[in-house]
């Protein structure tokens, strides 16, 4: 039986799991995570604040971060922007989708998008 993949909005209690994910992605050469791993709990707090429209640069829309988790393993992340602005249609839209470099092709991103 294959382990269950849980997809849900990120939580602050996910900080240890997110820290491991960032370290592994950084070690695999993904530049965003090479920088983020130096303050991953604070980075996660900022991502959670963005969902509430806080700490956003001028003109940015609120963005919710979702995780695909398999037990304590973070398989993929998805960031979804909410709202609209003149240059974009009035819909929620995908901002960023990243999967764990060693878990690509296993369907976590497809599950997050489903």
Backbone bond lengths (Angstrom), bond angles and torsions (degrees), N, CA, C in turn:
res aa  C-N    CA-C-N  psi(-1)  N-CA   C-N-CA  omega(-1)  CA-C   N-CA-C  phi
1 X - - - 1.459 - - 1.529 109.14 -
2 X 1.304 115.90 132.42 1.460 121.61 -179.58 1.535 110.39 -81.98
3 X 1.361 117.61 138.03 1.469 120.14 179.44 1.533 111.43 -58.94
4 X 1.321 114.57 149.02 1.450 122.27 -179.46 1.529 110.47 -75.98
5 X 1.321 116.64 134.83 1.459 121.62 175.59 1.522 107.37 -99.48
6 X 1.321 115.63 122.45 1.466 122.21 179.11 1.527 108.68 -99.63
7 X 1.302 116.87 129.30 1.466 122.14 176.89 1.522 108.18 -116.03
8 X 1.339 114.89 124.91 1.472 119.40 -177.68 1.516 109.23 -162.25
9 X 1.329 114.18 168.09 1.465 119.88 175.90 1.528 109.33 -63.71
10 X 1.317 115.57 144.91 1.459 121.85 178.77 1.528 110.11 -63.67
11 X 1.325 115.23 151.20 1.459 122.51 177.79 1.528 108.50 -131.76
12 X 1.309 116.64 156.63 1.461 120.14 178.19 1.528 110.94 -62.69
13 X 1.325 117.38 -29.90 1.465 120.03 178.51 1.533 112.18 -67.21
14 X 1.331 116.93 -10.41 1.465 121.66 176.36 1.530 112.30 -82.34
15 X 1.322 117.83 0.88 1.466 120.91 -174.14 1.533 113.44 -53.27
16 X 1.339 120.70 -46.81 1.471 118.69 179.42 1.541 113.00 -61.90
17 X 1.331 115.83 -40.51 1.458 120.49 178.20 1.518 110.53 -65.86
18 X 1.333 117.30 -41.11 1.461 121.74 179.33 1.531 110.26 -66.64
19 X 1.318 116.99 -37.27 1.463 121.51 178.57 1.535 110.37 -60.96
20 X 1.341 116.82 -44.62 1.466 120.62 177.82 1.530 110.86 -63.56
21 X 1.334 115.93 -42.96 1.469 121.15 179.14 1.524 110.67 -59.53
22 X 1.328 116.47 -47.34 1.465 120.33 179.46 1.517 111.72 -61.73
23 X 1.324 117.04 -43.72 1.465 120.65 -179.86 1.531 110.87 -61.92
24 X 1.327 116.53 -43.16 1.459 120.48 -179.92 1.527 111.70 -68.45
25 X 1.328 117.33 -39.52 1.465 120.69 177.66 1.525 110.74 -68.92
26 X 1.331 116.79 -39.29 1.461 120.57 176.65 1.519 111.52 -62.85
27 X 1.336 116.93 -42.77 1.461 121.48 178.85 1.528 111.46 -64.60
28 X 1.337 116.15 -27.47 1.469 120.82 178.34 1.526 112.29 -81.16
29 X 1.356 116.80 -2.96 1.455 120.45 175.74 1.512 116.26 96.96
30 X 1.332 118.62 9.29 1.461 120.02 177.85 1.527 108.91 -78.15
31 X 1.342 118.57 113.03 1.466 122.19 -170.88 1.526 115.11 -57.94
32 X 1.318 118.85 -40.11 1.459 121.03 -179.54 1.522 110.38 -56.54
33 X 1.314 116.56 -42.14 1.453 120.73 -176.03 1.525 112.79 -80.82
34 X 1.316 117.37 -20.50 1.458 119.57 174.85 1.526 110.01 -66.32
35 X 1.315 116.96 -32.82 1.462 121.64 177.94 1.525 110.54 -83.29
36 X 1.318 117.54 -44.49 1.466 122.24 -173.04 1.519 113.01 -64.55
37 X 1.323 118.39 -30.94 1.457 119.77 -173.61 1.521 113.73 -66.09
38 X 1.310 118.25 -11.06 1.457 120.17 178.87 1.518 112.27 -80.19
39 X 1.312 117.84 -8.46 1.466 121.69 177.18 1.510 109.53 -156.37
40 X 1.321 117.33 51.81 1.458 120.46 -169.95 1.521 114.19 -63.92
41 X 1.333 118.51 -36.20 1.463 118.56 178.81 1.522 110.29 -67.04
42 X 1.315 116.56 -42.95 1.468 120.16 177.31 1.529 110.27 -64.54
43 X 1.324 117.12 -39.78 1.474 121.63 178.35 1.522 109.20 -60.36
44 X 1.335 117.42 -44.70 1.461 121.09 178.86 1.524 110.70 -64.45
45 X 1.321 117.96 -40.54 1.468 120.77 176.99 1.525 110.45 -59.62
46 X 1.318 117.28 -40.06 1.465 120.64 178.18 1.527 110.95 -65.75
47 X 1.331 116.83 -42.23 1.466 119.76 177.73 1.527 111.01 -60.49
48 X 1.325 116.50 -40.80 1.464 120.32 178.41 1.525 111.01 -67.12
49 X 1.324 117.37 -37.52 1.472 121.04 177.12 1.530 110.43 -64.78
50 X 1.328 117.08 -35.74 1.471 120.68 179.96 1.525 111.42 -60.46
51 X 1.320 117.11 -32.28 1.462 120.52 178.83 1.522 111.20 -63.70
52 X 1.325 116.01 -28.04 1.469 121.11 178.65 1.525 112.27 -96.20
53 X 1.319 116.22 9.70 1.461 120.39 179.00 1.519 113.74 77.48
54 X 1.329 117.53 15.99 1.460 121.58 -178.04 1.525 111.26 -99.90
55 X 1.327 115.94 149.88 1.469 123.14 175.47 1.526 113.21 59.73
56 X 1.311 116.66 30.64 1.462 120.96 179.34 1.525 110.36 -94.76
57 X 1.318 117.61 143.16 1.466 119.44 172.27 1.530 109.92 -62.09
58 X 1.312 117.78 154.89 1.471 120.56 179.07 1.533 111.42 -53.77
59 X 1.323 115.20 133.08 1.458 120.81 177.60 1.525 114.88 86.87
60 X 1.321 118.42 -8.15 1.462 120.88 179.36 1.519 110.54 -82.00
61 X 1.314 115.67 149.07 1.452 122.33 179.58 1.531 110.45 -94.89
62 X 1.342 118.22 153.10 1.470 119.67 173.90 1.528 110.07 -56.17
63 X 1.310 115.82 143.85 1.459 122.43 -176.13 1.520 109.61 -136.60
64 X 1.327 116.80 125.46 1.461 121.63 176.83 1.521 109.09 -98.45
65 X 1.329 115.84 136.45 1.460 122.10 177.34 1.523 108.90 -101.29
66 X 1.321 115.97 130.83 1.462 122.95 177.86 1.521 109.25 -116.12
67 X 1.333 115.85 147.42 1.456 122.28 178.58 1.515 110.27 -119.18
68 X 1.331 116.14 142.38 1.466 123.05 166.55 1.517 105.41 -103.13
69 X 1.326 116.37 115.35 1.460 122.54 -175.26 1.517 111.08 -118.37
70 X 1.312 114.64 140.60 1.460 121.87 172.90 1.523 105.54 -123.62
71 X 1.321 116.42 96.11 1.459 120.28 -171.92 1.525 109.10 64.37
72 X 1.322 116.28 -122.56 1.466 121.49 179.08 1.526 112.26 -94.24
73 X 1.311 117.83 6.27 1.466 121.40 -178.52 1.527 110.44 -98.47
74 X 1.315 116.35 128.23 1.462 122.47 175.47 1.526 107.05 -90.82
75 X 1.325 116.38 115.01 1.459 121.92 -174.67 1.519 112.97 -92.30
76 X 1.333 116.61 -34.56 1.466 119.90 -176.99 1.525 109.59 -160.79
77 X 1.321 115.15 155.74 1.457 121.53 175.80 1.524 109.02 -126.50
78 X 1.300 115.24 148.81 1.457 121.49 177.98 1.521 107.22 -136.51
79 X 1.327 116.36 134.81 1.462 120.29 174.64 1.515 107.56 -116.10
80 X 1.318 115.17 128.41 1.455 122.09 -175.93 1.518 109.38 -120.14
81 X 1.325 116.19 121.26 1.465 120.77 177.52 1.515 109.38 -84.05
82 X 1.346 114.80 148.18 1.457 121.26 -178.94 1.519 109.24 -122.23
83 X 1.326 115.47 145.32 1.454 119.67 176.54 1.507 111.56 97.56
84 X 1.312 114.44 -169.02 1.454 119.16 -178.96 1.521 109.90 -145.93
85 X 1.290 114.84 162.68 1.456 122.30 172.46 1.523 106.47 -146.75
86 X 1.316 118.34 166.06 1.470 120.49 -171.59 1.533 114.55 -52.17
87 X 1.319 118.24 -33.38 1.459 120.01 -177.00 1.529 113.53 -83.81
88 X 1.336 117.86 -3.56 1.454 121.62 -177.85 1.527 110.15 -132.65
89 X 1.330 116.88 149.20 1.468 119.29 177.30 1.530 110.88 -67.66
90 X 1.329 117.87 156.98 1.470 121.98 -176.98 1.537 112.99 -77.43
91 X 1.323 116.52 70.44 1.466 121.61 178.14 1.524 109.22 -141.82
92 X 1.320 116.12 162.98 1.463 120.18 169.17 1.527 106.66 -78.54
93 X 1.315 117.25 138.93 1.458 118.27 -177.37 1.519 111.97 -143.69
94 X 1.320 113.39 153.16 1.446 122.24 -178.59 1.519 110.39 -67.29
95 X 1.297 115.92 128.95 1.457 121.64 179.05 1.525 110.67 -101.56
96 X 1.307 117.16 -45.67 1.461 119.73 -177.67 1.523 109.45 -156.01
97 X 1.331 115.36 135.97 1.458 121.72 175.74 1.521 106.91 -129.28
98 X 1.315 116.88 124.87 1.464 122.38 179.47 1.520 108.70 -132.33
99 X 1.327 115.75 136.73 1.454 117.89 173.11 1.520 109.46 -117.40
100 X 1.307 114.73 158.11 1.461 121.29 -178.03 1.528 107.90 -62.14
101 X 1.330 118.22 132.11 1.463 120.14 -174.75 1.537 114.28 -59.54
102 X 1.321 118.42 -28.31 1.463 119.58 179.97 1.523 112.54 -91.24
103 X 1.330 117.49 -2.62 1.468 120.81 -176.57 1.527 112.20 -118.72
104 X 1.322 116.71 12.41 1.468 119.87 179.74 1.518 110.78 -62.76
105 X 1.313 114.92 145.60 1.451 120.78 177.97 1.521 114.58 84.34
106 X 1.320 117.50 4.41 1.466 120.69 -178.93 1.524 112.81 -96.59
107 X 1.327 118.58 -2.80 1.452 121.20 174.43 1.525 116.97 97.86
108 X 1.328 118.63 1.14 1.479 119.55 -178.46 1.524 111.06 -63.74
109 X 1.312 117.83 -42.80 1.466 120.44 179.75 1.533 110.26 -64.19
110 X 1.323 116.55 -40.19 1.478 120.28 178.20 1.525 110.74 -61.93
111 X 1.341 115.93 -39.85 1.462 119.73 178.90 1.527 110.97 -65.69
112 X 1.336 116.87 -42.11 1.463 119.85 177.75 1.526 111.47 -61.37
113 X 1.318 116.59 -37.91 1.468 120.50 -178.81 1.524 112.48 -77.94
114 X 1.333 117.01 -19.47 1.457 121.99 -177.12 1.454 110.45 -77.98
